[in-house]
Amino acid sequence: MIPISSSARIWTATGYTDMRKGMQGLSLLVQESLGRDPFAEDVFVFRGRGGSLITAVWHDGIGLLLYAKRLDRGRFVRPVTVDGVVGLSAGQMSYLLEASTCATPASILDLL
């Protein structure tokens, strides 16, 4: 599991991200596009166009960390919004990382 402090806030970027970016590119995206501080120990989650890959970047107080997960089949489900960034709870983040695509759309919306 990802070692995230209990006080960390989790943010998911809306839209699609170029998943070729590394931790420096994603940190720059956090600063310029989302208007947030990538070194504030918050977790920022990005999703690629296909939906089978997510990347998370955060600073743990010592250094910048990068987490990536690619699904063999299915897609990651995330909240539907128009623009910007959406806050997630720890439970929602766990649900996102588990990639529970067998749930019905109505039950997904209840959780997100």
For each residue, the residues with C-beta under 8 A, 3 or more apart:
1:
2: 43 56 67 97
3: 60
4: 8 10 43 58 90
5: 8 41 60 61
6: 90
7: 41
8: 4 5 41 42 43 58
9: 42 43 87
10: 4 42 43 45 87 88 89 90 92 93
11: 34 36 42 43 44 45 85 86 87 88
12: 44 45 46 47 78 79 85 86 88 96
13: 17 29 33 34 44 45 46 47 84 85
14: 81 82 83 84 85 86
15: 83
16: 47 48 49
17: 13 21 26 29 46 47 48 55
18: 21 25 48
19: 46 48 53 55
20: 25
21: 17 18 25 26 29 46 55
22: 25 26 66
23: 26 27 57 64 65 66
24: 27 28
25: 18 20 21 22 28 29
26: 17 21 22 23 29 30 38 44 46 55 57 66
27: 23 24 30 31 38 39 57 64
28: 24 25 31 32
29: 13 17 21 25 26 32 33 34 46
30: 26 27 33 34 36 37 38 44 57
31: 27 28 34 35 36 37 38
32: 28 29 35
33: 13 29 30
34: 11 13 29 30 31 44 84 85
35: 31 32
36: 11 30 31 40 42 44 85
37: 30 31 40 42
38: 26 27 30 31 42 44 57 58 59 64
39: 27 59 64
40: 36 37 59
41: 5 7 8 58 59 60 61
42: 8 9 10 11 36 37 38 58
43: 2 4 8 9 10 11 56 57 58 93
44: 11 12 13 26 30 34 36 38 56 57 58 85
45: 10 11 12 13 54 55 56 78 88 93 96
46: 12 13 17 19 21 26 29 54 55 56 57
47: 12 13 16 17 51 53 54 76 78
48: 16 17 18 19 51 52 53 54 55
49: 16
50: 53 75
51: 47 48 75 76
52: 48 70 71 73 74 75 76
53: 19 47 48 50 68 69 70 71 76
54: 45 46 47 48 68 69 76 96 97
55: 17 19 21 26 45 46 48 66 67 68
56: 2 43 44 45 46 66 67 68
57: 23 26 27 30 38 43 44 46 64 65 66 67
58: 4 8 38 41 42 43 44 64 65
59: 38 39 40 41 63 64 65
60: 3 5 41 63 65
61: 5 41
62:
63: 59 60
64: 23 27 38 39 57 58 59
65: 23 57 58 59 60
66: 22 23 26 55 56 57
67: 2 55 56 57
68: 53 54 55 56
69: 53 54 97 99
70: 52 53
71: 52 53 74 75 76 99
72:
73: 52
74: 52 71 99 101
75: 50 51 52 71 99 101
76: 47 51 52 53 54 71 96 99
77: 96 99 100 101 103 108 112
78: 12 45 47 86 96 112
79: 12 86 88 112
80:
81: 14 84 86
82: 14
83: 14 15
84: 13 14 34 81
85: 11 12 13 14 34 36 44
86: 11 12 14 78 79 81
87: 9 10 11
88: 10 11 12 45 79 92 93 96
89: 10 92 93
90: 4 6 10 93 94
91: 94 95 111
92: 10 88 89 95 96 111 112
93: 10 43 45 88 89 90 96 97
94: 90 91 97 98
95: 91 92 98 100 111 112
96: 12 45 54 76 77 78 88 92 93 99
97: 2 54 69 93 94
98: 94 95
99: 69 71 74 75 76 77 96
100: 77 95 103
101: 74 75 77
102:
103: 77 100 107 108 111
104: 107 108
105: 108 109
106: 109 110
107: 103 104 110 111
108: 77 103 104 105 111 112
109: 105 106 112
110: 106 107
111: 91 92 95 103 107 108
112: 77 78 79 92 95 108 109
